[in-house]
Amino acid sequence: MTEKKLAALLAEMSLEEKVMQLVQLPGSAYDDTANITGNELEPVDPRVKQLAGSTLGILSGKTAKRIQQEYMAAHPHHIPLLLMADVIHGYRTVFPCPLGLGATFDPEIVEQAASAQAEEAAADGIQVTFSPMADLVRDARWGRVMESTGEDKVLNGRMAAAMVRGYQGGGALKDEHTVASCVKHYAAYGAADGGRDYNNTELSEHTLREDYLPAYAEGIRAGARMIMSSFNSWNGIPVTGSAFLLKQILRSELGFDGVVISDWDAVGQLIPHGFAEDRKDAARKAFQAGVDIDMCTGAYADHLTELVRDGEIAEKEIDGAVMRVLRLKNDLGLFENPLRGFTDCTRNTTLEERRALARKAVAESLVLLKNEENLLPLRGKRIAFIGPYADSRELISTWAMAGEKEPVVSLMEGAAAAFAHTKTEIRISPGCTLLDNDTVVSFYQYHSDTWEEENERMLAEALKTASWADTVVLCLGEHPMQSGESTSRADLHLPKVQEQLLEAVAAVCPQVATLVFCGRPLALSSVAGRSKALMICWLPGTEGGNGILDVLTGKMPPMGRLPMSFPWTVGQEPLHYDCYATGRPKPAEGLGSFTTRYLDYPNEALYPFGFGLSYGDTVISDPVVSAVDLSEKGELTVTAILENRGDACAAHTVQLYLRDVSASRVRPVRELKDFRRLTLQPGEKRDVRFAVTESMLRFWRADGTFGSEPGKFQVWISLSSRQGNPAEFVLKG
């Protein structure tokens, strides 16, 4: 439909029809089987159900097709319903959780994964996904870190852009195998105070602009068609009511011209925030701030028409918001084909191809943190897989809503396949329950009288298995329900029963490689101390068992790098590598009295951002710059030599960091600017080159503008955010 025809359609619509295009109802209003991610609404008025412009959470193609047909038949202008869903890291085929995808440092595979997810979701009639989450996250206590790709703005921005491209197929939304992308949660939702979900955020405008906005901007530049406003307040104003964030920055400065949708009931939540008196006031303030679609509140449905008739909102403003919604529906091809999708999703790729991609993504996401005596890859002839994750299909997160457990490949299944035609023997033992008993009580609201007896029995069995083995792979971690929305934690340790299992098993068989399944950074110092090898497996998804065994057996080298710092203890949170030095920095040596320090723990992370080992023995030289001066329009090259001195294939993500030594605002001790993954065969050397330009040196200056400032800079090429010696150059004015 042309723009002229869209305008004509808009002119024909009644005010009520227009307003209802800005109303989103939960899928449960149309079908009881819909997935719900928030509180239920009161019974929906049939007229609202007939005219509402969009719905979410319908995860059945058959149901969605029926709903669309019934809706189209009843709508006065036969405008199609927009069907949205949370397709976060998989649909039927589940990929590693987004934090795990961030650990790949591989935008290409992330884009491919998003494309595969879109293909499967579109086949069930889904037209918009609420992804990617571009929130910068520095606090591991926040449960939704598993939806983020980490603590760094450059990594987050590249991953957000990759997901947008993958979902939208490069922008060709009329392709039935694509879905429109909604970047969330704008803005600064990941900075929740105390790491508690839905909480206020306290950030300066400098920190907001410098650190938190760039990843959203990258998603917008990649062509995202929708932005979701976040639950939190910023600068004393809830984001859903902030014209400064939604109009001045988002529309005017970032140039976003798509649809803005609230998060679930965020318009109604302006009332408990203390920002609105009632739902009518909330509807007025949210709409005037720039929210186009009210997700599952009912405030727009009940009050926008009245607000227009009372003269508090101009109908012209309603028209603008409705036109943005109609354009999205038109760009998706819904006016020509309201039943877009509902096809066999194997048209572009086969299920086998999508699962092979998921398996590769798992292998790339695994982060090897320790490998004493080269315990990995596995070489033993008697290998015991012990722990609650040894034979579990609980490898997908709460945000893989359409994913099913039955197709998930457990570690047991992966190991059985990997060692099927070898002389290696394997045994499996659960060892203990996944959760402590007190956690079970609080989490699941029931108590097991036999919990202690069950764990004593499982431990005894596990110790027999460990005494038989020459190598133990201990499979520990969080419960999947302990990461995700509304799962903030003040304790970042593994359950006590799991740490006790590790201690007992290591006493029987010291050759322990510990795998940790998690959706967030955990405090693992005691786990690391009792393990010869330690690997982070995240929540790996459908092909978890196969992908992990590909790395454990050496079929693929470990490739993942930490997208978030892992702390010594929760008291260090929030924690991030790109901090400021302060006026009294702690010295590298000594106690550092009267400096910024802890008495009982280091300042730095146990395992820093960007860290990860591979097989082989890799060294990297100090960087060399091609020139000591850089002009405003020039470019210099920074070079280092990467060498694999070991006898195994090695894969590394080489990282470029910069520091502005002196500026009008204090600058971070290091900032990631670029990265590149290289695979080296035994004995291979490789030159690694990065270009540095003036645009990479810009920041939010003291005068309130973005730009660079002349002066001295340091540059690192390293294998983590805490490694290497810098070279120097000067930016000329």
Secondary structure, 3 states (H helix, E strand, C coil): CCHHHHHHHHHHCCHHHHHHCCEEEEHHHCCCCCCCCCCCCCCCCHHHHHHCCEEECCCCHHHHHHHHHHHHHHCCCCCCCEEEECCCCECCCECCCHHHHHHCCCHHHHHHHHHHHHHHHHCCCCCEECCCECCCCCCCCCHHHHHCCCCCHHHHHHHHHHHHHHHHHHHCCCCCCCCEEEEEEECCHHHCHHHCCCCCECCCHHHHHHHHHHHHHHHHHCCCCEEEECCCEECCEEHHHCHHHHHHHHHHHCCCCCEEEECCCCCHHHCCCCCCCCHHHHHHHHHHHCCCEEECCCHHHHHHHHHHHCCCCCHHHHHHHHHHHHHHHHHCCCCCCCCCCCCCCCCCCCHHHHHHHHHHHHHHHCEEEEEHHHCCCCCCCEEEEECCCCCCCCCCCCCCCCCCCCCCCCHHHHHHHHCCCCCCEEEEECCCCCCCHHHHHHHHCCCCCCHHHHHHHHHHHHHHHHHHCCEEEEEEECCHHHCCCCCCCCCCCCCHHHHHHHHHHHHHCCCEEEEEECCCCCCCHHHHHCCCEEEECCCCCCCHHHHHHHHHCCCCCCCCCCCCCECCCHHHCCCCCCCCCCCCCCCCCCCCCCCCCCCCCCCCCCECCCCCECCCCEEECCCEECCCEECCCCEEEEEEEEEECCCCCEEEEEEEEEEECCCCCCCCCCEEEEEEEEEECCCCEEEEEEEEEHHHHCEECCCCCEECCCEEEEEEEECCCCCCCCEEEEECC
